[in-house]
Amino acid sequence: KIHRHMIGFTLGTGIGTGIIANSSLYAGNLCGAGEWGAFPYLDKTFEDYCSNKFFQAFAGENAKITASRAERGEKAAVLLFEKFGEHLGNFINRILLAYSPEAIVIGGSIRRAYPLFSDSLQRILDTFPYKAISGSLKIYVSELEDSAILGATALTAEKALN
């Protein structure tokens, strides 16, 4: 199915967000739309809790190393990814309130660990107050390795054509 309203984000060093509205990339004024990572969350920003910064702050290592430990069953690493999924669920719930997308595409290096945080993410999404919106949402995990670079290229190309 082709979705006309989507949000794509990369989870890596930080968070990069792209907005597709009515089948077009939406950049906003000065290409500033979608900077969701900078929104205040808890004591910092979403980027501090929904990117590699979270793993650096709470495990002293990157998400890839923490994922390896979690896959081996190390309890602290498993719990860290559960917490990460909760924070990401809160991130997505805010996006649902603002944009009501049909689909969300998760990219970036942390996407590879999706099985480690998908359940806790879904638990938070289940708390979303408007079930018609959250119930119809599709979440995809990108298979692309360089989604952030491809997104930036698409934005640049669209601006050049206009």
Residue frames as a rotation matrix with the C-alpha (Angstrom) as fourth column:
LYS 1
0.580 0.815 0.000 0.00
0.815 -0.580 0.000 0.00
0.000 0.000 -1.000 0.00
ILE 2
-0.425 -0.646 0.634 1.18
0.601 -0.726 -0.336 3.50
0.677 0.238 0.697 -0.79
HIS 3
0.153 0.404 -0.902 0.89
0.945 -0.325 0.015 5.93
-0.287 -0.855 -0.432 2.10
ARG 4
0.349 0.064 0.935 0.23
0.564 -0.811 -0.155 9.63
0.748 0.582 -0.319 1.45
HIS 5
0.589 -0.107 0.801 1.02
-0.586 -0.739 0.333 10.75
0.556 -0.665 -0.498 4.99
MET 6
0.667 -0.464 -0.583 4.18
0.570 0.822 -0.002 9.35
0.480 -0.331 0.813 6.56
ILE 7
0.736 -0.595 0.322 6.92
-0.676 -0.630 0.381 10.22
-0.024 -0.498 -0.867 8.98
GLY 8
0.669 -0.624 -0.404 10.37
0.404 0.761 -0.508 8.76
0.624 0.177 0.761 8.59
PHE 9
0.759 -0.495 0.424 13.08
-0.648 -0.639 0.415 9.07
0.066 -0.589 -0.805 11.15
THR 10
0.270 -0.782 -0.563 16.60
0.049 0.595 -0.803 7.87
0.962 0.189 0.199 11.61
LEU 11
0.966 -0.041 0.256 17.79
-0.256 -0.006 0.967 6.69
-0.038 -0.999 -0.017 14.99
GLY 12
0.451 -0.886 -0.109 21.54
0.610 0.395 -0.687 6.97
0.652 0.243 0.718 15.25
THR 13
-0.656 -0.747 -0.106 23.89
0.637 -0.472 -0.610 9.60
0.406 -0.468 0.785 16.60
GLY 14
-0.847 0.512 -0.144 20.79
-0.347 -0.737 -0.580 11.80
-0.403 -0.442 0.802 16.87
ILE 15
-0.108 0.858 0.503 17.31
0.619 0.454 -0.641 11.81
-0.778 0.242 -0.580 15.37
GLY 16
-0.939 -0.036 -0.343 16.59
-0.243 -0.637 0.732 12.95
-0.245 0.770 0.589 11.85
THR 17
-0.241 0.937 0.253 12.94
0.382 0.332 -0.863 13.31
-0.892 -0.111 -0.438 10.85
GLY 18
-0.996 0.039 -0.085 11.30
-0.093 -0.367 0.925 13.57
0.005 0.929 0.369 7.45
ILE 19
-0.311 0.950 -0.015 7.66
-0.067 -0.038 -0.997 14.42
-0.948 -0.309 0.076 6.84
ILE 20
-0.959 0.201 0.200 5.64
0.231 0.141 0.963 13.25
0.166 0.969 -0.182 3.85
ALA 21
-0.403 0.865 -0.300 2.32
0.051 -0.306 -0.951 15.13
-0.914 -0.398 0.079 3.63
ASN 22
0.645 0.721 -0.254 -0.05
-0.290 -0.076 -0.954 14.50
-0.707 0.689 0.160 0.74
SER 23
0.773 -0.366 0.518 2.66
0.582 0.734 -0.350 12.42
-0.253 0.572 0.780 -0.95
SER 24
0.552 -0.623 0.554 5.18
0.130 -0.592 -0.795 15.29
0.824 0.511 -0.246 -0.92
LEU 25
-0.189 -0.718 -0.670 8.21
0.924 0.100 -0.368 15.90
0.331 -0.689 0.645 1.20
TYR 26
0.818 0.472 0.329 7.39
0.305 -0.840 0.448 18.74
0.488 -0.266 -0.831 3.59
ALA 27
-0.156 -0.980 -0.122 10.38
0.781 -0.046 -0.623 20.87
0.605 -0.192 0.772 4.54
GLY 28
0.589 0.415 -0.693 8.76
0.758 -0.580 0.297 23.94
-0.279 -0.700 -0.657 6.08
ASN 29
0.959 -0.251 0.133 10.36
-0.201 -0.931 -0.306 27.36
0.201 0.267 -0.943 6.11
LEU 30
0.246 -0.966 0.082 14.14
-0.951 -0.257 -0.172 27.21
0.187 -0.035 -0.982 5.65
CYS 31
0.035 -0.154 -0.987 13.94
-0.258 0.953 -0.158 23.37
0.966 0.260 -0.007 5.64
GLY 32
-0.715 -0.397 0.575 13.34
-0.587 -0.103 -0.803 23.47
0.378 -0.912 -0.160 9.39
ALA 33
0.337 0.926 0.170 10.28
-0.897 0.261 0.357 21.21
0.286 -0.273 0.918 9.66
GLY 34
0.766 0.154 -0.624 10.50
-0.113 0.988 0.105 17.97
0.633 -0.010 0.774 11.57
GLU 35
-0.331 -0.932 0.149 13.21
-0.321 -0.037 -0.946 18.74
0.887 -0.361 -0.287 14.08
TRP 36
0.655 0.752 -0.070 11.46
-0.248 0.302 0.920 16.53
0.713 -0.586 0.385 16.62
GLY 37
0.191 -0.660 -0.726 14.65
0.742 0.582 -0.333 15.49
0.643 -0.475 0.601 18.35
ALA 38
-0.753 -0.526 0.396 15.00
0.222 -0.769 -0.600 19.02
0.620 -0.364 0.695 19.74
PHE 39
0.225 0.901 0.371 11.59
-0.270 -0.308 0.912 18.98
0.936 -0.305 0.174 21.45
PRO 40
-0.449 -0.364 0.816 11.80
-0.858 -0.081 -0.508 19.05
0.251 -0.928 -0.276 25.24
TYR 41
0.467 0.528 -0.709 11.30
-0.212 0.845 0.490 15.68
0.858 -0.078 0.507 26.89
LEU 42
0.613 -0.169 -0.772 11.76
0.750 0.432 0.501 14.81
0.249 -0.886 0.391 30.55
ASP 43
0.577 -0.435 -0.691 14.87
0.347 -0.636 0.690 16.71
-0.739 -0.638 -0.216 31.68
LYS 44
-0.557 -0.814 -0.165 16.43
0.097 -0.261 0.960 17.10
-0.825 0.519 0.224 28.21
THR 45
-0.161 0.489 -0.857 15.16
-0.945 -0.326 -0.009 16.48
-0.283 0.809 0.515 24.65
PHE 46
0.843 0.502 0.194 13.80
-0.407 0.831 -0.380 13.53
-0.352 0.241 0.904 22.71
GLU 47
0.568 -0.689 -0.451 17.19
-0.420 0.229 -0.878 13.18
0.708 0.688 -0.159 21.02
ASP 48
-0.339 -0.725 0.599 18.77
-0.893 0.048 -0.448 12.50
0.296 -0.687 -0.664 24.41
TYR 49
-0.213 0.357 0.910 16.39
-0.631 0.660 -0.407 9.58
-0.745 -0.661 0.084 24.99
CYS 50
0.710 0.597 0.373 15.70
-0.063 0.582 -0.811 8.27
-0.702 0.552 0.450 21.48
SER 51
0.760 -0.554 -0.340 19.14
-0.432 -0.040 -0.901 8.06
0.486 0.832 -0.270 19.90
ASN 52
0.279 -0.756 -0.592 22.61
0.487 0.643 -0.591 6.76
0.827 -0.123 0.548 20.63
LYS 53
-0.357 -0.369 0.858 22.94
-0.452 -0.736 -0.504 9.54
0.817 -0.568 0.096 23.22
PHE 54
0.605 0.670 0.430 20.64
-0.729 0.248 0.638 7.48
0.321 -0.700 0.638 25.47
PHE 55
0.875 -0.294 -0.384 22.97
0.321 0.947 0.008 4.47
0.361 -0.130 0.923 25.41
GLN 56
-0.126 -0.952 0.278 26.06
0.318 -0.304 -0.898 6.61
0.940 -0.025 0.341 25.91
ALA 57
-0.173 0.111 0.979 24.47
-0.704 -0.709 -0.044 8.31
0.689 -0.696 0.200 28.93
PHE 58
0.521 0.567 0.639 23.05
-0.854 0.340 0.394 5.21
0.006 -0.751 0.661 30.61
ALA 59
0.969 -0.202 0.139 25.42
0.194 0.979 0.066 2.43
-0.150 -0.037 0.988 29.52
GLY 60
0.361 -0.881 -0.304 28.59
-0.436 -0.448 0.781 4.32
-0.824 -0.150 -0.546 28.63
GLU 61
-0.696 -0.522 0.493 28.66
0.184 0.534 0.825 2.61
-0.694 0.665 -0.275 25.24
ASN 62
-0.709 0.440 -0.551 26.92
-0.704 -0.477 0.526 2.81
-0.031 0.761 0.649 21.89
ALA 63
0.245 0.948 0.200 23.63
-0.891 0.302 -0.338 1.12
-0.381 -0.096 0.920 21.01
LYS 64
0.387 -0.142 -0.911 25.35
-0.625 0.686 -0.372 -1.53
0.678 0.714 0.177 18.88
ILE 65
-0.697 -0.693 -0.182 27.40
-0.287 0.503 -0.815 -2.81
0.657 -0.516 -0.550 21.83
THR 66
-0.602 0.559 0.570 24.39
-0.691 -0.007 -0.722 -2.64
-0.400 -0.829 0.391 24.15
ALA 67
0.421 0.781 -0.462 22.34
-0.907 0.373 -0.197 -4.59
0.019 0.501 0.865 21.56
SER 68
-0.090 -0.543 -0.835 24.97
-0.411 0.784 -0.466 -7.33
0.907 0.301 -0.293 21.42
ARG 69
-0.939 -0.247 0.239 24.82
-0.300 0.252 -0.920 -7.61
0.167 -0.936 -0.310 25.19
ALA 70
-0.220 0.944 0.246 20.99
-0.854 -0.064 -0.517 -7.66
-0.472 -0.324 0.820 25.15
GLU 71
0.389 0.330 -0.860 20.97
-0.798 0.587 -0.136 -10.38
0.460 0.740 0.491 22.48
ARG 72
-0.509 -0.625 -0.592 23.18
-0.144 0.740 -0.657 -12.46
0.849 -0.249 -0.467 24.78
GLY 73
0.287 0.787 -0.546 20.54
0.498 0.364 0.787 -12.03
0.818 -0.498 -0.288 27.48
GLU 74
-0.745 -0.576 -0.337 22.35
0.598 -0.352 -0.720 -9.57
0.296 -0.738 0.606 29.75
LYS 75
0.036 0.914 -0.405 19.54
0.998 -0.050 -0.026 -8.24
-0.044 -0.403 -0.914 31.93
ALA 76
-0.114 -0.116 -0.987 20.80
0.365 -0.929 0.067 -4.65
-0.924 -0.352 0.148 32.25
ALA 77
-0.931 -0.268 -0.249 21.09
-0.135 -0.382 0.914 -4.31
-0.340 0.884 0.320 28.47
VAL 78
-0.594 0.793 0.135 17.65
0.713 0.440 0.546 -5.89
0.373 0.420 -0.827 27.90
LEU 79
0.155 0.667 -0.729 16.11
0.903 -0.394 -0.169 -3.45
-0.400 -0.633 -0.663 30.38
LEU 80
-0.490 -0.406 -0.772 17.87
0.091 -0.904 0.418 -0.52
-0.867 0.134 0.480 28.74
PHE 81
-0.985 0.161 0.058 16.33
0.055 -0.023 0.998 -1.38
0.162 0.987 0.013 25.37
GLU 82
-0.203 0.957 -0.208 12.92
0.957 0.239 0.164 -1.76
0.207 -0.166 -0.964 27.01
LYS 83
0.065 0.151 -0.986 13.30
0.566 -0.820 -0.089 1.76
-0.822 -0.552 -0.139 28.43
PHE 84
-0.852 -0.414 -0.320 14.49
-0.049 -0.546 0.836 3.01
-0.521 0.729 0.445 25.04
GLY 85
-0.735 0.633 0.243 11.32
0.555 0.355 0.752 1.59
0.390 0.687 -0.613 23.47
GLU 86
0.125 0.778 -0.616 9.19
0.956 -0.260 -0.135 3.42
-0.265 -0.572 -0.776 26.02
HIS 87
-0.242 -0.285 -0.928 10.89
0.138 -0.956 0.257 6.72
-0.960 -0.066 0.271 25.24
LEU 88
-0.991 -0.132 -0.032 10.53
-0.020 -0.092 0.996 6.10
-0.134 0.987 0.088 21.52
GLY 89
-0.382 0.924 0.037 6.85
0.896 0.360 0.258 5.27
0.225 0.132 -0.965 22.05
ASN 90
0.195 0.400 -0.896 6.39
0.640 -0.744 -0.193 8.65
-0.744 -0.536 -0.400 23.73
PHE 91
-0.681 -0.517 -0.518 8.19
-0.110 -0.627 0.771 10.26
-0.724 0.583 0.370 20.80
ILE 92
-0.913 0.354 0.203 5.87
0.322 0.321 0.891 8.58
0.250 0.879 -0.407 18.30
ASN 93
-0.075 0.931 -0.358 2.76
0.985 0.012 -0.174 9.43
-0.158 -0.365 -0.917 20.35
ARG 94
-0.094 -0.015 -0.995 3.68
0.167 -0.986 -0.001 13.13
-0.981 -0.166 0.095 20.08
ILE 95
-0.931 -0.270 -0.247 4.13
-0.204 -0.175 0.963 12.73
-0.303 0.947 0.108 16.33
LEU 96
-0.620 0.769 0.154 0.72
0.760 0.540 0.363 11.05
0.196 0.342 -0.919 16.09
LEU 97
0.110 0.663 -0.740 -0.88
0.749 -0.545 -0.377 14.02
-0.653 -0.513 -0.557 17.86
ALA 98
-0.230 -0.308 -0.923 0.77
-0.174 -0.920 0.350 16.52
-0.958 0.241 0.158 15.54
TYR 99
-0.658 -0.234 -0.715 0.56
-0.704 -0.144 0.695 14.78
-0.266 0.962 -0.070 12.15
SER 100
0.275 0.778 0.565 -1.71
-0.476 0.620 -0.623 11.73
-0.835 -0.098 0.541 12.32
PRO 101
-0.410 -0.506 -0.758 0.42
-0.907 0.139 0.398 9.82
-0.096 0.851 -0.516 9.78
GLU 102
0.719 0.595 -0.359 -0.64
-0.656 0.752 -0.066 6.59
0.231 0.283 0.931 8.14
ALA 103
0.787 -0.528 -0.319 2.83
0.489 0.849 -0.198 5.13
0.376 -0.001 0.927 8.54
ILE 104
0.697 -0.706 0.124 6.13
-0.646 -0.544 0.536 5.58
-0.311 -0.454 -0.835 10.30
VAL 105
0.779 -0.560 -0.282 9.40
0.207 0.654 -0.727 4.33
0.591 0.509 0.626 8.86
ILE 106
0.835 -0.538 0.120 12.24
-0.265 -0.201 0.943 3.76
-0.483 -0.819 -0.310 11.30
GLY 107
0.741 -0.670 -0.036 15.73
0.192 0.264 -0.945 4.02
0.643 0.694 0.324 9.86
GLY 108
0.379 -0.713 0.590 19.23
-0.842 -0.530 -0.099 4.60
0.383 -0.459 -0.802 11.15
SER 109
-0.477 -0.738 -0.477 21.69
-0.486 0.674 -0.557 2.25
0.732 -0.034 -0.680 12.79
ILE 110
-0.782 0.183 0.595 19.55
-0.546 0.260 -0.797 1.57
-0.300 -0.948 -0.104 15.89
ARG 111
0.179 0.908 -0.378 16.73
-0.984 0.168 -0.062 0.20
0.007 0.383 0.924 13.69
ARG 112
-0.247 -0.359 -0.900 18.62
-0.456 0.863 -0.219 -3.11
0.855 0.356 -0.376 13.56
ALA 113
-0.984 -0.143 -0.105 17.79
0.034 0.428 -0.903 -3.60
0.174 -0.893 -0.416 17.26
TYR 114
-0.412 0.898 0.156 14.04
-0.742 -0.430 0.514 -3.12
0.529 0.096 0.843 16.69
PRO 115
0.163 0.522 -0.837 13.15
0.102 0.835 0.541 -6.59
0.981 -0.174 0.083 18.08
LEU 116
-0.568 -0.479 -0.669 14.76
0.695 0.156 -0.702 -5.52
0.441 -0.864 0.244 21.37
PHE 117
-0.924 0.201 -0.324 12.46
0.060 -0.762 -0.644 -2.52
-0.377 -0.615 0.693 21.85
SER 118
-0.752 0.659 -0.025 9.37
-0.150 -0.134 0.980 -3.21
0.642 0.740 0.200 19.72
ASP 119
-0.164 0.734 -0.659 7.27
0.775 0.509 0.375 -4.63
0.611 -0.449 -0.652 22.58
SER 120
-0.323 0.018 -0.946 7.89
0.805 -0.520 -0.284 -1.75
-0.497 -0.854 0.154 24.98
LEU 121
-0.984 0.016 -0.177 7.35
-0.112 -0.828 0.550 0.74
-0.137 0.561 0.816 22.15
GLN 122
-0.557 0.820 -0.134 4.01
0.136 0.248 0.959 -0.89
0.819 0.516 -0.250 21.35
ARG 123
-0.213 0.457 -0.864 2.95
0.969 0.210 -0.128 -0.81
0.123 -0.864 -0.487 25.02
ILE 124
-0.629 -0.060 -0.775 3.34
0.310 -0.934 -0.180 2.96
-0.713 -0.353 0.606 24.99
LEU 125
-0.938 0.315 -0.144 1.60
-0.265 -0.384 0.884 3.31
0.223 0.868 0.444 21.62
ASP 126
-0.448 0.801 -0.397 -1.31
0.634 0.597 0.491 1.37
0.630 -0.031 -0.776 23.09
THR 127
-0.325 0.306 -0.895 -1.84
0.810 -0.399 -0.430 4.25
-0.489 -0.864 -0.118 25.54
PHE 128
-0.992 -0.052 0.111 -2.51
0.107 -0.810 0.577 6.73
0.060 0.585 0.809 22.71
PRO 129
-0.614 0.785 -0.083 -5.95
-0.095 -0.178 -0.980 8.27
-0.784 -0.593 0.183 23.38
TYR 130
0.184 0.692 -0.698 -7.26
-0.843 -0.254 -0.474 8.25
-0.505 0.676 0.537 19.79
LYS 131
-0.108 -0.249 0.962 -7.46
-0.072 0.968 0.242 4.58
-0.992 -0.043 -0.123 18.84
ALA 132
0.862 0.428 0.272 -8.63
0.242 0.123 -0.962 5.25
-0.446 0.895 0.003 15.28
ILE 133
0.708 -0.669 -0.226 -5.30
-0.682 -0.564 -0.466 6.97
0.184 0.484 -0.855 14.62
SER 134
-0.183 -0.860 0.477 -3.00
-0.920 0.320 0.226 4.63
-0.347 -0.398 -0.849 16.53
GLY 135
0.165 0.330 0.929 -4.90
-0.141 0.941 -0.309 1.51
-0.976 -0.080 0.202 15.45
SER 136
0.950 0.224 0.216 -4.43
0.178 0.178 -0.968 2.24
-0.255 0.958 0.129 11.76
LEU 137
0.513 -0.828 -0.226 -0.77
-0.820 -0.551 0.158 3.24
-0.255 0.104 -0.961 12.06
LYS 138
0.928 -0.364 -0.082 1.73
0.299 0.856 -0.421 1.05
0.223 0.366 0.903 10.23
ILE 139
0.569 -0.822 0.016 5.31
-0.615 -0.413 0.672 0.92
-0.546 -0.392 -0.740 11.47
TYR 140
0.933 -0.353 -0.069 8.02
0.174 0.610 -0.773 -0.17
0.315 0.709 0.631 9.08
VAL 141
0.466 -0.880 -0.098 11.70
-0.011 -0.116 0.993 -0.75
-0.885 -0.461 -0.064 9.74
SER 142
0.703 -0.217 -0.677 13.76
-0.700 -0.378 -0.606 0.43
-0.124 0.900 -0.418 6.82
GLU 143
0.788 -0.488 0.376 16.05
0.494 0.865 0.087 -1.99
-0.368 0.118 0.922 5.05
LEU 144
0.701 -0.512 0.496 18.16
0.210 -0.516 -0.830 0.89
0.681 0.686 -0.254 3.73
GLU 145
0.143 -0.763 -0.631 21.57
0.985 0.173 0.014 1.42
0.098 -0.623 0.776 5.26
ASP 146
-0.813 -0.576 -0.087 21.84
0.577 -0.817 0.022 5.11
-0.083 -0.032 0.996 4.36
SER 147
0.105 0.974 0.201 18.32
0.977 -0.139 0.164 6.43
0.188 0.179 -0.966 4.88
ALA 148
0.395 0.012 -0.919 19.52
0.481 -0.854 0.196 9.73
-0.782 -0.519 -0.343 6.41
ILE 149
-0.651 -0.696 -0.302 21.74
0.049 -0.435 0.899 10.48
-0.757 0.571 0.317 3.42
LEU 150
-0.716 0.445 0.538 18.99
0.679 0.265 0.684 9.51
0.162 0.855 -0.492 0.98
GLY 151
0.339 0.870 -0.358 16.49
0.925 -0.379 -0.044 11.72
-0.174 -0.316 -0.933 2.81
ALA 152
0.092 -0.401 -0.911 18.83
0.174 -0.895 0.411 14.70
-0.980 -0.196 -0.012 2.69
THR 153
-0.889 -0.421 0.180 19.43
0.208 -0.021 0.978 14.07
-0.408 0.907 0.106 -1.00
ALA 154
-0.282 0.876 0.391 15.69
0.941 0.172 0.293 13.96
0.189 0.450 -0.873 -1.68
LEU 155
0.481 0.437 -0.760 15.20
0.653 -0.757 -0.023 17.25
-0.585 -0.485 -0.650 0.16
THR 156
-0.323 -0.717 -0.618 18.02
-0.017 -0.649 0.761 18.89
-0.946 0.256 0.197 -1.78
ALA 157
-0.883 0.003 0.469 16.76
0.452 0.270 0.850 17.55
-0.124 0.963 -0.240 -5.10
GLU 158
0.084 0.992 0.096 13.19
0.996 -0.085 0.012 18.70
0.020 0.095 -0.995 -4.46
LYS 159
0.412 0.010 -0.911 14.34
0.343 -0.928 0.145 22.19
-0.845 -0.372 -0.385 -3.48
ALA 160
-0.652 -0.726 -0.219 16.53
0.019 -0.305 0.952 22.39
-0.758 0.617 0.212 -6.59
LEU 161
-0.682 0.452 0.575 13.61
0.728 0.340 0.595 21.40
0.073 0.825 -0.561 -8.84
ASN 162
0.449 0.875 -0.184 11.36
0.891 -0.455 0.009 24.04
-0.076 -0.168 -0.983 -7.31
